[in-house]
């Protein structure tokens, strides 16, 4: 596979990017770390950061879904309310479970 790059979006974690490009969170995160030795599971990614993608997707169906729809997984909240999160405050539109 040719080397590609993916641009990290605001509030994306390594797991978000892994699902987006490899179709799997945990296994994809380890692939991203192999492709980008400067990151690890606790690395805070920043918007605009470029990551190399050098391996084929583990789950091609999921990875292709994100390519086709233009959607991007983003798991981190902008801020955590001091009184916690209520289910009525979370927008589950376009959520994949």
Short mmCIF file of the C-alpha atoms (twelve columns), coordinates in Angstrom:
data_MODEL
# 
_entry.id   MODEL 
# 
loop_
_atom_site.group_PDB 
_atom_site.id 
_atom_site.type_symbol 
_atom_site.label_atom_id 
_atom_site.label_alt_id 
_atom_site.label_comp_id 
_atom_site.label_asym_id 
_atom_site.label_seq_id 
_atom_site.Cartn_x 
_atom_site.Cartn_y 
_atom_site.Cartn_z 
_atom_site.pdbx_PDB_model_num 
ATOM 1  C CA . UNK A 1  0.000   0.000  0.000  1 
ATOM 2  C CA . UNK A 2  1.250   3.494  -0.824 1 
ATOM 3  C CA . UNK A 3  1.872   5.879  2.056  1 
ATOM 4  C CA . UNK A 4  -1.062  8.219  2.614  1 
ATOM 5  C CA . UNK A 5  -1.621  10.876 5.220  1 
ATOM 6  C CA . UNK A 6  -4.649  11.756 7.300  1 
ATOM 7  C CA . UNK A 7  -5.204  15.145 8.889  1 
ATOM 8  C CA . UNK A 8  -6.326  15.020 12.504 1 
ATOM 9  C CA . UNK A 9  -9.459  17.062 13.210 1 
ATOM 10 C CA . UNK A 10 -10.263 19.036 16.343 1 
ATOM 11 C CA . UNK A 11 -11.041 16.740 19.299 1 
ATOM 12 C CA . UNK A 12 -10.037 13.516 17.511 1 
ATOM 13 C CA . UNK A 13 -8.172  10.898 19.516 1 
ATOM 14 C CA . UNK A 14 -5.913  8.168  18.179 1 
ATOM 15 C CA . UNK A 15 -8.915  5.839  18.395 1 
ATOM 16 C CA . UNK A 16 -11.112 8.181  16.336 1 
ATOM 17 C CA . UNK A 17 -8.501  8.389  13.582 1 
ATOM 18 C CA . UNK A 18 -7.959  4.628  13.751 1 
ATOM 19 C CA . UNK A 19 -11.657 3.916  13.193 1 
ATOM 20 C CA . UNK A 20 -11.735 6.443  10.361 1 
ATOM 21 C CA . UNK A 21 -8.783  5.047  8.384  1 
ATOM 22 C CA . UNK A 22 -8.463  1.413  9.531  1 
ATOM 23 C CA . UNK A 23 -12.083 0.650  10.422 1 
ATOM 24 C CA . UNK A 24 -11.186 -0.484 13.961 1 
ATOM 25 C CA . UNK A 25 -10.364 1.370  17.163 1 
ATOM 26 C CA . UNK A 26 -7.883  -0.687 19.181 1 
ATOM 27 C CA . UNK A 27 -6.239  -2.672 16.389 1 
ATOM 28 C CA . UNK A 28 -6.237  0.439  14.198 1 
ATOM 29 C CA . UNK A 29 -4.629  2.512  16.974 1 
ATOM 30 C CA . UNK A 30 -1.751  0.038  17.141 1 
ATOM 31 C CA . UNK A 31 -1.382  0.240  13.353 1 
ATOM 32 C CA . UNK A 32 -1.254  4.045  13.596 1 
ATOM 33 C CA . UNK A 33 1.456   3.787  16.256 1 
ATOM 34 C CA . UNK A 34 3.471   1.451  14.004 1 
ATOM 35 C CA . UNK A 35 3.101   3.917  11.137 1 
ATOM 36 C CA . UNK A 36 3.864   6.931  13.375 1 
ATOM 37 C CA . UNK A 37 6.389   5.911  16.068 1 
ATOM 38 C CA . UNK A 38 6.272   9.391  17.612 1 
ATOM 39 C CA . UNK A 39 2.750   8.778  18.981 1 
ATOM 40 C CA . UNK A 40 1.397   6.408  21.618 1 
ATOM 41 C CA . UNK A 41 -1.974  5.700  23.222 1 
ATOM 42 C CA . UNK A 42 -1.713  8.715  25.520 1 
ATOM 43 C CA . UNK A 43 -0.484  11.216 22.931 1 
ATOM 44 C CA . UNK A 44 -2.764  14.241 22.651 1 
ATOM 45 C CA . UNK A 45 -3.309  14.759 18.929 1 
ATOM 46 C CA . UNK A 46 -3.876  18.283 17.696 1 
ATOM 47 C CA . UNK A 47 -6.044  19.607 14.874 1 
ATOM 48 C CA . UNK A 48 -4.071  19.788 11.652 1 
ATOM 49 C CA . UNK A 49 -1.527  17.155 12.682 1 
ATOM 50 C CA . UNK A 50 -0.617  14.832 9.810  1 
ATOM 51 C CA . UNK A 51 -0.372  11.106 10.454 1 
ATOM 52 C CA . UNK A 52 0.986   8.520  8.051  1 
ATOM 53 C CA . UNK A 53 -1.263  5.660  6.983  1 
ATOM 54 C CA . UNK A 54 0.842   2.844  5.560  1 
ATOM 55 C CA . UNK A 55 -1.310  -0.258 6.046  1 
ATOM 56 C CA . UNK A 56 -4.556  -1.484 4.532  1 
ATOM 57 C CA . UNK A 57 -7.756  -1.103 6.583  1 
ATOM 58 C CA . UNK A 58 -8.575  -4.016 8.901  1 
ATOM 59 C CA . UNK A 59 -12.292 -3.443 8.416  1 
ATOM 60 C CA . UNK A 60 -12.698 -2.142 4.884  1 
ATOM 61 C CA . UNK A 61 -16.469 -1.702 5.183  1 
ATOM 62 C CA . UNK A 62 -16.207 0.725  8.114  1 
ATOM 63 C CA . UNK A 63 -13.229 2.612  6.673  1 
ATOM 64 C CA . UNK A 64 -15.009 2.936  3.312  1 
ATOM 65 C CA . UNK A 65 -18.148 4.195  5.053  1 
ATOM 66 C CA . UNK A 66 -16.214 7.151  6.470  1 
ATOM 67 C CA . UNK A 67 -14.599 7.814  3.088  1 
ATOM 68 C CA . UNK A 68 -17.923 7.663  1.235  1 
ATOM 69 C CA . UNK A 69 -19.942 9.761  3.684  1 
ATOM 70 C CA . UNK A 70 -17.278 12.310 4.576  1 
ATOM 71 C CA . UNK A 71 -18.103 11.775 8.243  1 
ATOM 72 C CA . UNK A 72 -15.289 11.770 10.805 1 
ATOM 73 C CA . UNK A 73 -15.442 10.156 14.240 1 
ATOM 74 C CA . UNK A 74 -14.811 12.628 17.062 1 
ATOM 75 C CA . UNK A 75 -14.996 11.241 20.567 1 
ATOM 76 C CA . UNK A 76 -13.772 14.025 22.811 1 
ATOM 77 C CA . UNK A 77 -16.212 16.570 24.149 1 
ATOM 78 C CA . UNK A 78 -15.346 20.257 23.962 1 
ATOM 79 C CA . UNK A 79 -15.859 20.536 27.680 1 
ATOM 80 C CA . UNK A 80 -17.316 18.428 30.434 1 
ATOM 81 C CA . UNK A 81 -20.214 19.997 32.335 1 
ATOM 82 C CA . UNK A 82 -19.412 20.276 36.031 1 
ATOM 83 C CA . UNK A 83 -22.565 18.370 36.934 1 
ATOM 84 C CA . UNK A 84 -21.811 15.524 34.499 1 
ATOM 85 C CA . UNK A 85 -23.500 14.569 31.270 1 
ATOM 86 C CA . UNK A 86 -27.166 13.759 30.928 1 
ATOM 87 C CA . UNK A 87 -28.382 11.704 27.981 1 
ATOM 88 C CA . UNK A 88 -30.674 14.593 27.058 1 
ATOM 89 C CA . UNK A 89 -27.564 16.733 26.410 1 
ATOM 90 C CA . UNK A 90 -25.891 14.366 23.949 1 
ATOM 91 C CA . UNK A 91 -26.747 14.487 20.257 1 
ATOM 92 C CA . UNK A 92 -26.722 10.943 18.922 1 
ATOM 93 C CA . UNK A 93 -27.401 12.028 15.343 1 
ATOM 94 C CA . UNK A 94 -25.097 10.156 12.930 1 
ATOM 95 C CA . UNK A 95 -23.731 7.995  15.750 1 
ATOM 96 C CA . UNK A 96 -22.462 4.551  14.837 1 
ATOM 97 C CA . UNK A 97 -22.656 1.958  17.577 1 
# 
